[in-house]
Amino acid sequence: MKKILYILIVMFSISSCDEGFEDVNVDPTKASQIAISNKLTTAQLQVSSERYDNWRANLIYCSTMMQHFATTAGYWSGDKYTWNRGYASSLMDRYYENPVKTLEDMLVQAEAESQPEEVVAIIKVLRVFTFHRLTDLYGNIPYFEAGKAVIEGNLTPVYDSQSEIYADMLSELESAAAVLGSGTSSFGDADIMYQGDLAKWKRFANSMMLRLGFRLIKVNPTAAQEWVTKAINGGVMESNADIAYIQHTAGPEGINRNGNGEVFTADGNPRMSETFINFLEDDPRLPILAARRSDGSTEISDLKGLPNGLDSSLLLDLTGEENTDAYAEPNRAIITGEGAPMFFQTYAEVAFLLAEAAERWGLAGGDPEPHYNAGVRAAMKMLAIYSADAVIEDAAIDDYLALKPFDPANALEQINTQYWAATFLNEYESFANWRRTGFPVLTPVSYPGNVTGGTIPRRLTYSESEQANNPTNYQAAVDAQGPDQLTTRVWWDVQ
């Protein structure tokens, strides 16, 4: 495992030789092709990604728009609904140059090497995860022609409609899940998420189908129910042992660091939002997730959340305080390390989606309450993956559920507000599910100079380089979807 994590991200294209010179150009001490298992390790780390896009897209934008974090720093654009094009496009910039290219290359290699069908299925599931994160954040994106610059020489890929992308992603998950079964794939320990466990990959594929099926709820509720039903029947995550995550490791080499953790190392500005701290009242997660900036205290009475949408002057006018040291920040002793796990999808999320399926359509046994309770319990228990200091005892969870029991009259709001809490630090998913459901109910800010009219953004914006390097297809995407602005809604986010 350790050797795998030290593999550097490499260029995968191999230059061709003139006929007759093959023997001269081949180095017998080096492989002519990188092993596909090593590329999977690289792809998984690229999807988890680095400081650059986790800082800009995940935290600066999504986490503050979703009011998990707040800050007075002006460059945290999402907190104030201002526009920094480079920050907004950062996930697009990194994903297309890294995991998209790697995964497309892996599919070509898998075909050339006649790899087993389960190997191809695993690649496709990770590919769907990559593209669903992209399309949920930006809308219409290059999909069918993406990542093929080296393979096919296509430097100006077409932007496909999100409706077509979703249809293909769901189909890919269905076909992948059909060939994934039991046993261990040839990836073995090179698969740093599931160590080649095919049953867990199958449950992840179906759990992703569950997530994406629910994305259709506003635009096509009939299709949403059909795909959710397929996912449940196929078998979704069953416990925290099925969580899809990367366990990062801190170290001077910097190869396997958690991108969020790198942000917290570099940037001391983010504070816990007042919205989130207020939600966590009487919640045993509070002293695990938050600590007071000034002295690291996790005493409940010391944990105060910062209102969103303030700069230093507005904070002084509102509170009389000159800095934010008295406010809670993410707990640096537990959750902000460079060796922290990075979660892609959790069992807690799946349990809440099952609760919603039961509430909406009578699926998953027809009773949402057991799934809701399982989701709350799993969301609290999974924090132990961070540290032994983050273990929450069953009795504390029982007390919480007794204090705040499932409320059938308020089911969808309660389920999806807990989903929001469970996706803390996976802010892409928090943002997507909030747009899908409208929960939790968040009060927008109205910072001077915001570009949204004081409404929470609905997407992030494309790379500026696309206007210069792929202008025809960029413009076609804008014409089809709407202005390249923070307020334009993606296809599944209809009003």
N, C-alpha and C positions, 0 to 999 in steps of 0.2 A: 504493500500500500504506500509506504513512504517513498519508495522509488518512483512510483507512478506520479505522485504529487509533485515531484521535482522535474517532470517533463516540461520543457519550455514550449510555448506556443510557437509553432513553426509554419513556414510556408509549405503548402502541400503540393503545389504544382511541380512537376519534374520536366525539365527541358528535354526536348527530343534531340536525337543525334542524327547526323548525316548518315545515309546508308553506307555501310562498309567500315564505319568507325565505332561500332557499338563496343567492341572489345577494348578499344583504346579508352573510351569514355567511362566505362563501368569500373567503379571502385569495389573490388571484391570484399573489402572489409566493412562495407556499409550496405544496409538494406536499400533496395530500389524503391520501396514504398513504406511509409509509416504504418505500423500495425493499426488496424481499425480499432482495436481495444484502447490503444493509447489516445486515439482521436476522440473516443467517447469521453475519457477523462477530461480532455481539453474542452470539449463541447459543454460538458456539465459545469465546469468552472467558468466558461464564458457566459453561460446563461445566468449563473449567479452573479457574475460580472465584478467589476472593479469599483474603485472609488468614484471615478468620473461620472458615470450615469446614475449610480446609486445616490450620489450627492445631489445631483441636479434634478433628475426626473423623479426618483423615488422619494427623496426627503425634502429638498427645497420646494418642489411643487406639490406632489401628491400628499405627503404627510401633513402639510400645513393646511392645504385645502380641505382635508378630511378632519382637521382639528384634533389630531393626535399630538402634534407639536405646534408651538407658537414661538415667535422670536421678534425682537425689535430690530434685528439686522435688516437693512434695506435690501440686500441682495437675495434674501430669501423671498423670492418673487411670489410663490404660491400663497404665502401668508397674507399678501396684500393685493392679489389679483393683478399684478403688474406683469409685463411681458419681457422676457429675455429669450430671444429666439434660440440662442445657443444652448441655454439650459433646457428649454422646452423640447428641443430636438435630440437631446443627448442619448436617449435610449435608442432611437432610430439610428443615430450615428454609430454607436457601438455594436448594436446587434447585427446590423447588416455587414459590418466589416469583420465580425468575429463569429458568433454561433451560426448565423445563417449560412455563411460560406462553408464553415466546417461541416455542418450537417448535410448540405447538398453534396459536398465532396464525399462524405461517408456513404451516401446512397449510391453514388456512381461506383465507388470502390466495392461496396457490398455486392452489387450486381456483377462486376467484373470478376470477383473472387468466388461467386456463387455461394455467398454466405447463407447460413440457415435462415429460414423465414422469421424466426423469433428475433434474430439480430436486426433484421430490417424493421420489424415491428417496434422494437425499442427505439431505434433511430427516429421512426416516424412519430412516436408518442412525444419524444423530446422536441422534435421539430414543431409539432402542433402547439406545445406549450410556448415555444419561442414566438411563433407567429400570433398566437392568440393574445399574448401580452402586447405585441406591437399593434395589432389591429384594434384592440380595445382602447389603446391610448391615442391612436392617430386616426382611425377610420379606414378609408381606402388606402391601401399600401401595395407596393410590389409583392406579389406572392407567387404566382405560377412561373414567372420568369426570374424570380429573385435568386441571388447567390450563384448565378451561372456565368459571371464575367469570364472566369478562367475556363470553365467547362465548355461554354458555347460561344464565348466572345461577345456576349450581350451586355453592353455597358449602359443601356438606356431601357431598363425594364418598364413594362406597362404597370400602372397602378390598377389593381383589380378591385371590384366593388366588395364591400364587406359582406354583403349577402352571399356572393359567390365564394368568398373565402370561408365563411362559416359553414356553408354546405359541404365544402371539401374537407375542412378540418374534422367535422363530425363524422363524415364518411371514413376518413383515415383512422380515426379512433375506433370506429366500429370494426373495420377490417383488422386493425392491429390487435384489438382485444380478442378477436376470434382465433388468432393463432398463438396467443400467449396462454400458457397453461401452468404446469408445475415443473419443478426441477430448476436447474441453474444454467444460465446462458454461458456461451463461451467467453463473454466479457469478464466474468468472474469478478475479482477485486478491482479491476479497472473501472467497473461501475461503482463509483464512489457514493452513489445514492442508495442502491439496493443490492450491491454485491452480486448482481446477476440473477436475483430471485425473480423467477418468471411470474409466480403467483402475485407478488407485490406489484410488478409492472402491469399485470392485467387489472388489478384493482385500481391502480393509478389511472390507467387508460379510461376505465369506466367512470371513475370519479371526475376526471376531466370532462368526460361526456356529460355528466350530471351538471357540472359548472356551466359548460357552454350551452347546454340545453336550456338552462334557466335564463341565460342571457337573451333568449328569444322571447321572453314572456310578454314584453310590451309590443313587439312587432308582429309576432305570430304565436299566440298562446297555444294553438292546436299543435303546432310543431314542437313547441317547448314541452308540452305534456308527453308527446310521443318519444322524444329523445330522453327525457327524464325517466320515463318508464323503461326504455331500453337499458339505460345505465343501471338502474336499480336491479333489473332482472339479470344483468350481466355480472353483477357483484362488485360493489364499491368498497372503499376502505372500511375496515371493521374495528380498528383500534389505533392507538397511537403508534403501534409497531409498524403501521402502514404509511406513516407520514413520509411525504416526498420532501427531502431536505438534503442539503450539503453540509457536512460537518467540517468547518474550516479549521485551520491551524495558524496560530500566530507565529511569526519568526522573521528573522532578518532577511530571508531570501525573498519574501513578498509574493511568492507564487500562489499560495493558497489562502490568502487573507480574506476575511469577510469584508465586502465592499462597504457595507454600512458601518462596520467597525472602524474602517479606515477613515470614514467621514468624521466619526466622533473623536478619533484621535486628533484630527486636524482642525476641527471646528467646535468651539465651546459655546456657540450661540443658542442652539435649540433648547427650548424649555418645554415641559409638558403643558399641553393646552389646558386651559381652565375647563373646557368642555369635557375633556377626557378624565381629568382628575375628579370632576364632579360626578361623572358616571361611576368611577371606581370607589366612591364612598361605600364603606361597609364591605368592600371586595377584598379577599385575601391576596389578590394580585398586586394591590397598590404598593406595598413596601418592597415588592420584588421588582416592579417596573420603574419606580420613581425614587429619587433621593433629592434632598435639598442641595442646591448648588453650593451654598456657602460653606457647609461643613459635612455634607454627605449623610445627614440625618435621614432615617426612614421612619421616624415617628409620625404617625398619621397626622397629628396636629401641626406638624412642620411642613406638610406637603401641600403647597399652594400652587394652583395652576395659573399660567399667564394667559390673559385674554389675547385672542388673535387680532391681527390688524393694527398693531401699534408700532410706532417707532419710539425712540428715546424721549422725544419731546411730548408725544401724546401720552406715554406712560407717566411722565412727570405731571402732566396736566390732570390725568385721571386719578393717580394714586399718591402723588407727592414723592414717589420713589425715583431715584436717579439711575438705578441699574436693576438688573434682574437677578441678582445673587440670592435673593430671598425666595425665589421661585424654584419649583422642582424641575429637575432635568431627568433624562433617562438614567437609570441606576448604573453607574459606571463600574460598580463592583460585580455586576451580574450580566447585564444584557448588551453592553456596548463594545465588547472586546473584539479584536481582530480574529480571534479564534472561535467566535460564536457561530452557531448554526444559522444557515439561511434557508428559510422555509419557502417551498414552492406551493404546496397544497397540504393541508392538515386534515386529520380525521375530525377535528372539531368543526371545521368548515363543512365537511361532508354531512356530519350529524345535523347541523343546522339546516342544510339544504333538504335533508330527508324530512325534517320537521316541517319545512315549508311545503314539500310535496304532499305530506299527509294532510296539512291544513288546506291546501288548495284543491286537491284532487282525491283525497282518501287513499293515496298510495303509501307504500312503506308501512303497512299494517293499519293505516287509517287514523292513528292517534299521534298527534304531534308532540305531546308532552314527554314521553320517554326519550325521543330523539333530542328534544330541547335540553333535557336534563343531562343526557350523554354528552351533548356538545359543550355545555358549561363545564362539566367535569373534565372532559378531555382538554379543553382550552387551559384549564388551571394546571392539570397534571403535566402537560407537555412542557411547561416552563422548566421542569427538572432536567430537560435536555441541555439547557444553558449551564446549569450548575447544581451541585448538591445543596447549595444554599437557597435554591429556588423551589424546593419541594413543598407542596401544599398538602397537608394531611386531609384525609377523607372527612374527618369530623368538621373541619373548617368549611369544606365544600357543602356538606350537609346543612350546616348552619346558614350558609349563604342562600341555598335553594329554599330553605324554610322561610327565610326573611324576604326573599324575592322569588316567589314561586311562579310557575308558568301561568300566564293570564290568557285564557282562551278569547276573551273579548278584545285583546290587544296583540294577538298572536304574531302577525307578520312584522309589526314594528319591533316587538320584543325579540323575536328570532334574529332579525337582521341587524338590530343594534348589538346583540351579542356577537354576531358575525363580524361586525366592525371592530369590536374589542379584540376578537381572536386573531384578526389579521393585522394587528399592530406591527409595524416595521415591514410588512409586505404591503406597502402602501398602494402599489399598482392594483392589487385586488380590492383593497378597501375602496378605492376610487371607483372601480368598475361596479362593484356591488351596490355602492351608494347611488350611482346613476341608474342602475337597474331598478332599485326598490324605492329610493327616496328616503331610506333610513340608514343611520339615525337622522332625525330632524335637526339640521344644523342651521344656525343663524348666520347669514353671510355678513362679511365685514364691508365697510365702505371707506376704504383708505383713499386719501386724496391722490388723484392721478391713476387710479385703477382703470383697466381697459375693458372691464366687463359690465359696466353699469351697476356695480355692486352686487353682482350675482356670482355664485360659485362656478368656476369654469367647467366645461363639459368635455374637453379634450385638450391635448397638447398639439403643438404645431410642427410642421415638417421642417426638414433641414434646409437652410438657406442655400446650400450648395446645389440642391436639386433644381432650383430655379435656373442655375447657370449650366449644370451638367446634364440635366434631363428635362429641359423646359417644356417640351410638347406634352410629355406624359404627366408632368407635375400640373400643368395648366388643365389638362383633361380631368385630373383628379379633383381639382378645386372646382371646376365647372360642374362636375357631377355631384359633389358632396356639399359644397358651400364654401364660403370664404375661409381661408387658412387662418382662422382665428380661434382663440380660446373658447369662444361661446358657441361655435358650430357643433351640432350634435352628430354623433356617429349613427350609423344606420339603425342599430338595435335600440338606441336611446331616443325613441320618439316621444313627443310630448303627450 
